Amino acid sequence: MFWILIVEGVHLPLWRRMAKCFLRNLLLWEVIGAQVLSKVGDSVLLLAEHPPGFQVREVIWRSLWPSEELLAMFFRGSLETLYHSRFLGRAQLHSNLSLELGPLQSTDSGNFSVLMVDTGGQTWTQTLQLKVYDAVPRPTVQVFIAVAGDDQPLKTCQVFLSCWAPNISDITYSWRREGTMGFGVESHSLFTDGQVLSVSLGLGDKDVAYSCIVSNPVSWDLATVTPWESCHHEAAPGNASYKDVLLVVVPISLLLFLVGLFFAWHCGLCSGSSCSTSRKAAELRMSFCLRFGVKIQEKLQRRKIMERRGAEAF
C-alpha cells in the first residue's frame, strides 16, 4: 500500500514526488556572499568559494545588476573572458576561478554571481555585492573668530572650525586635537553633522592644532590648522578685519546713498534758476555730510588703533 498524489489529473506516488524535491534541493545550492568594498582606480578580486570536496567542472561569472551580462567562463579546462560587457578588457579569470576586475570605475558597483558545476552535475551559486567608492580628497578647513561678548572670559578666543570636502557619497567628518592622548573631541562642540567644531582657546592653547579627518569606507584624508594664529590676526599692522570693514564701509555707504537719493528727489521738484540755487544748496549739504562721514571714519580708526594696542599688550 502506498499513497497516491493527484496533481491536475496525474497520479504520482507521494514518495516519488518527495524524492524529486529532495534531489532538486540537493543539486542546487545558493549562497549569498558578503559585500566587497573597493575604490575608483583600484582592482578587486571576487573569490569563487565552494564546499569541501566539490570538484569544479564548469564556472560561469555574471553581472546581475544594474544589467545582466556574461563576464567570464571556465569550460573544459579553458578560461574565457572576451565577452562584450562593460568589463571587456578589465576582467581576468584566475586559475583558482576567482574573478579580478580593474581598474574600477564609479559605475561598476553592482551584484555579481558565480555558478559552479561539479563532475556529478551538482551546482553551487554564490552572489557578491560590489560597492565602489571615490577616493576622499584632502579637505579644506576655515577658521572663524567669534565676536567677543560681555560674558566671554578675558584672554580667551572663541573659534569655529569649518571643514569641507567635495560632495562624495558616504562621507563622514571627525576632529582630532593633536598632541593629546585622546583621538576625538567632545560631541557637544560639533555641529552640522561634524563639519563644524566650536573651540574655546586660552593662553595655553597657542600651539594646539586641530585636524579634520574626512573618510569613507575605503579611504581617508585630513587637514590640520592652528586656530590661535587667527585669533588676533585682525590686530596685525596693515590688516583690517571684516568687523572693521563693516563698521567703516556700511555707515558711510548708507550715508552717501541717502544724500544722493535726497539730491535726486530735490532736483526733480525744482526747475529753472530755482533748481540751480537748490542744487548748490544740496551740494553744500553733501559736502557737509562727507566731512561728517570722514570724522566718523577717523573715530573708528582711532578705536581700531586702541584695540590693536590692547591686543599687543595682551
C-alpha positions as CSV (number, residue, x, y, z in Angstrom):
1,M,0.0,0.0,0.0
2,F,1.3,3.5,-0.8
3,W,-0.1,7.0,-1.0
4,I,-1.1,8.5,-4.4
5,L,-0.7,12.2,-5.0
6,I,-3.2,13.6,-7.6
7,V,-2.0,16.7,-9.5
8,E,-4.2,18.0,-12.3
9,G,-5.4,14.5,-13.1
10,V,-1.9,12.9,-12.9
11,H,-1.4,10.2,-10.4
12,L,2.1,10.3,-8.8
13,P,3.3,8.3,-5.8
14,L,4.0,10.6,-2.9
15,W,7.4,9.1,-2.2
16,R,8.4,9.8,-5.8
17,R,7.3,13.4,-5.6
18,M,9.3,13.9,-2.3
19,A,12.3,12.2,-3.9
20,K,12.3,14.7,-6.8
21,C,12.1,17.7,-4.4
22,F,14.9,16.3,-2.3
23,L,17.0,15.7,-5.4
24,R,16.4,19.2,-6.7
25,N,17.4,20.7,-3.4
26,L,20.5,18.5,-3.3
27,L,21.7,19.6,-6.8
28,L,21.1,23.3,-6.4
29,W,22.8,25.3,-3.7
30,E,22.9,29.1,-3.5
31,V,25.0,31.2,-1.1
32,I,24.6,34.9,-0.6
33,G,28.1,36.3,-0.2
34,A,29.4,39.3,1.7
35,Q,29.8,42.8,0.4
36,V,33.1,43.7,-1.3
37,L,34.4,47.3,-1.0
38,S,36.9,49.0,-3.2
39,K,37.7,52.4,-4.7
40,V,37.9,54.0,-8.1
41,G,41.1,53.2,-9.9
42,D,41.9,50.0,-7.8
43,S,41.4,46.4,-8.7
44,V,39.2,44.0,-6.8
45,L,39.3,40.2,-6.5
46,L,35.9,38.4,-6.3
47,L,36.6,35.0,-4.7
48,A,34.9,31.8,-6.0
49,E,34.3,29.7,-2.9
50,H,32.7,26.2,-2.8
51,P,32.1,23.4,-0.3
52,P,34.9,21.0,0.5
53,G,35.1,18.1,-1.9
54,F,33.3,20.0,-4.7
55,Q,35.1,19.0,-7.9
56,V,34.6,22.0,-10.2
57,R,34.0,21.2,-13.8
58,E,32.4,24.4,-15.1
59,V,32.3,28.0,-13.9
60,I,30.2,31.0,-15.1
61,W,30.7,34.5,-13.8
62,R,27.8,37.0,-14.4
63,S,26.9,40.6,-13.6
64,L,23.4,40.7,-12.3
65,W,22.8,44.4,-11.6
66,P,22.5,47.1,-13.0
67,S,22.5,44.9,-16.1
68,E,22.8,41.1,-16.6
69,E,26.0,40.3,-18.5
70,L,28.2,37.3,-19.0
71,L,31.7,38.2,-17.8
72,A,33.9,35.0,-17.8
73,M,33.6,31.3,-18.1
74,F,35.7,28.2,-17.3
75,F,34.7,25.3,-19.6
76,R,36.6,22.0,-20.4
77,G,39.8,23.4,-18.9
78,S,39.9,26.7,-20.8
79,L,39.4,30.2,-19.4
80,E,37.3,32.7,-21.4
81,T,36.8,36.5,-20.6
82,L,36.4,38.0,-24.1
83,Y,32.7,38.8,-23.7
84,H,31.2,42.1,-24.8
85,S,30.3,43.5,-21.4
86,R,31.2,46.8,-19.7
87,F,34.2,44.9,-18.2
88,L,35.6,43.9,-21.5
89,G,39.4,44.3,-21.2
90,R,39.1,44.8,-17.4
91,A,38.2,41.3,-16.3
92,Q,40.7,38.5,-15.6
93,L,39.8,34.9,-14.5
94,H,42.5,33.3,-12.4
95,S,43.4,29.7,-12.1
96,N,41.6,29.4,-8.8
97,L,38.5,30.6,-10.7
98,S,38.3,33.9,-8.9
99,L,37.5,37.0,-11.0
100,E,39.6,40.1,-10.9
101,L,38.1,43.4,-12.1
102,G,40.0,46.6,-12.6
103,P,40.8,49.4,-12.9
104,L,37.4,50.1,-11.3
105,Q,35.1,53.0,-12.2
106,S,32.4,54.6,-10.1
107,T,29.7,53.0,-12.2
108,D,31.0,49.4,-11.5
109,S,29.0,48.9,-8.3
110,G,26.5,46.1,-8.5
111,N,25.7,42.5,-7.8
112,F,27.7,39.6,-9.3
113,S,27.2,35.8,-9.2
114,V,29.3,32.8,-9.9
115,L,27.7,29.4,-10.9
116,M,29.9,26.3,-10.4
117,V,29.1,22.8,-11.6
118,D,30.9,19.8,-10.3
119,T,31.6,16.5,-12.1
120,G,28.4,14.9,-10.8
121,G,26.2,17.7,-12.1
122,Q,25.7,19.4,-8.7
123,T,25.6,23.2,-8.9
124,W,26.8,25.9,-6.4
125,T,25.8,29.5,-6.8
126,Q,27.4,32.4,-4.9
127,T,26.3,36.1,-5.1
128,L,28.6,39.0,-4.2
129,Q,27.8,42.7,-3.9
130,L,30.5,45.1,-5.1
131,K,30.5,48.7,-3.9
132,V,32.9,51.2,-5.5
133,Y,33.7,54.5,-3.8
134,D,35.6,57.6,-4.9
135,A,38.9,58.3,-3.1
136,V,38.5,61.0,-0.4
137,P,40.3,64.3,-1.3
138,R,42.1,66.5,1.1
139,P,39.6,68.7,3.0
140,T,39.7,72.4,3.5
141,V,39.5,74.0,7.0
142,Q,38.4,77.6,7.6
143,V,38.8,79.4,10.9
144,F,36.1,81.9,12.0
145,I,36.5,84.1,15.1
146,A,33.5,84.7,17.2
147,V,32.9,88.4,18.3
148,A,33.8,88.7,22.0
149,G,30.8,89.2,24.2
150,D,30.4,90.6,27.7
151,D,30.1,87.1,29.1
152,Q,33.3,85.8,27.4
153,P,36.2,85.4,29.9
154,L,39.2,87.6,29.4
155,K,42.2,86.3,27.5
156,T,40.2,83.7,25.6
157,C,39.3,83.2,22.0
158,Q,36.2,81.5,20.7
159,V,36.7,80.0,17.3
160,F,34.6,77.9,14.9
161,L,36.5,75.5,12.6
162,S,34.6,74.6,9.4
163,C,35.7,71.6,7.4
164,W,34.6,70.9,3.9
165,A,35.3,68.3,1.2
166,P,33.7,67.9,-2.3
167,N,30.4,66.1,-2.5
168,I,31.3,62.4,-2.2
169,S,28.9,59.6,-1.2
170,D,29.0,58.1,2.3
171,I,31.5,60.7,3.7
172,T,31.9,61.3,7.4
173,Y,33.7,64.1,9.4
174,S,35.6,63.8,12.6
175,W,38.0,66.0,14.6
176,R,41.2,65.3,16.5
177,R,43.1,67.5,18.9
178,E,46.8,67.0,18.2
179,G,49.2,66.4,21.0
180,T,46.8,64.8,23.3
181,M,46.1,61.2,24.4
182,G,42.5,61.2,23.1
183,F,41.7,61.0,19.4
184,G,38.4,62.9,19.5
185,V,36.6,66.0,20.8
186,E,33.5,66.5,22.9
187,S,30.4,65.7,20.9
188,H,28.5,68.8,22.1
189,S,31.1,71.0,20.4
190,L,30.2,69.6,16.9
191,F,27.6,71.0,14.6
192,T,26.3,70.3,11.0
193,D,27.0,66.5,11.2
194,G,30.5,67.1,12.5
195,Q,31.6,69.6,9.8
196,V,31.8,72.5,12.3
197,L,33.8,72.4,15.6
198,S,33.5,75.1,18.3
199,V,36.6,75.6,20.4
200,S,37.4,78.0,23.2
201,L,41.1,78.8,23.4
202,G,43.2,80.2,26.2
203,L,46.8,81.4,26.6
204,G,47.9,77.8,27.0
205,D,46.5,76.8,23.6
206,K,48.7,78.9,21.3
207,D,50.4,75.9,19.8
208,V,47.5,73.5,19.9
209,A,46.5,72.1,16.4
210,Y,43.2,70.6,15.4
211,S,42.8,68.1,12.5
212,C,39.7,67.5,10.4
213,I,39.5,63.9,9.2
214,V,37.3,63.1,6.2
215,S,36.7,59.4,5.5
216,N,34.5,56.9,3.7
217,P,34.6,53.1,4.0
218,V,37.7,52.8,1.8
219,S,39.8,55.9,2.2
220,W,40.5,59.0,4.3
221,D,42.5,62.2,4.4
222,L,43.0,65.1,6.8
223,A,43.9,68.8,7.1
224,T,45.4,70.4,10.2
225,V,45.2,74.0,11.4
226,T,46.4,76.0,14.5
227,P,43.4,78.3,15.3
228,W,45.3,80.5,17.7
229,E,47.2,82.1,14.8
230,S,43.9,83.5,13.6
231,C,42.6,84.7,16.9
232,H,44.4,88.1,16.8
233,H,45.2,88.2,13.1
234,E,42.9,91.3,12.8
235,A,45.2,93.2,15.2
236,A,48.3,92.8,12.9
237,P,49.6,96.0,11.4
238,G,48.3,96.8,8.0
239,N,45.5,94.2,8.2
240,A,41.8,95.0,8.7
241,S,39.3,92.5,9.9
242,Y,35.9,92.0,8.5
243,K,34.4,93.8,11.5
244,D,36.5,97.0,10.8
245,V,35.5,96.9,7.2
246,L,31.8,96.6,8.1
247,L,32.0,99.4,10.7
248,V,33.5,101.8,8.2
249,V,32.1,100.9,4.9
250,V,28.5,100.3,5.8
251,P,27.7,103.6,7.6
252,I,29.5,105.7,5.0
253,S,27.9,103.9,2.1
254,L,24.5,104.2,3.6
255,L,25.1,107.9,4.3
256,L,26.2,108.6,0.7
257,F,23.2,106.7,-0.7
258,L,20.7,108.7,1.4
259,V,22.4,112.0,0.3
260,G,22.3,111.0,-3.4
261,L,18.6,110.0,-3.1
262,F,17.7,113.3,-1.4
263,F,19.6,115.3,-4.1
264,A,17.8,113.5,-6.9
265,W,14.5,114.0,-5.3
266,H,15.0,117.6,-4.6
267,C,16.2,118.4,-8.2
268,G,13.2,116.6,-9.6
269,L,10.9,119.1,-7.8
270,C,12.6,122.3,-9.0
271,S,13.2,123.9,-12.4
272,G,15.0,126.8,-13.9
273,S,17.0,129.2,-11.8
274,S,15.4,127.9,-8.6
275,C,16.8,124.5,-9.4
276,S,20.3,125.8,-9.8
277,T,20.1,127.5,-6.4
278,S,18.6,124.4,-4.8
279,R,21.4,122.3,-6.5
280,K,24.0,124.5,-4.9
281,A,22.4,124.1,-1.5
282,A,22.2,120.4,-1.9
283,E,25.9,120.3,-2.9
284,L,26.8,122.2,0.2
285,R,24.8,119.7,2.2
286,M,26.6,116.8,0.5
287,S,29.9,118.4,1.3
288,F,29.0,118.7,4.9
289,C,27.8,115.0,5.0
290,L,31.1,113.9,3.5
291,R,33.1,115.7,6.1
292,F,30.8,114.2,8.8
293,G,31.5,110.8,7.3
294,V,35.2,111.3,7.3
295,K,35.0,112.3,11.0
296,I,33.2,109.0,11.7
297,Q,35.9,107.1,9.9
298,E,38.6,108.9,11.9
299,K,36.9,107.9,15.1
300,L,36.6,104.3,14.1
301,Q,40.3,104.3,13.0
302,R,41.3,105.7,16.5
303,R,39.2,103.0,18.1
304,K,40.9,100.3,16.0
305,I,44.4,101.6,17.0
306,M,43.4,101.4,20.7
307,E,42.1,97.9,20.2
308,R,45.4,97.0,18.4
309,R,47.5,98.3,21.3
310,G,45.4,96.4,23.8
311,A,45.8,93.2,21.8
312,E,49.6,93.7,21.5
313,A,49.8,94.2,25.3
314,F,47.7,91.0,25.6
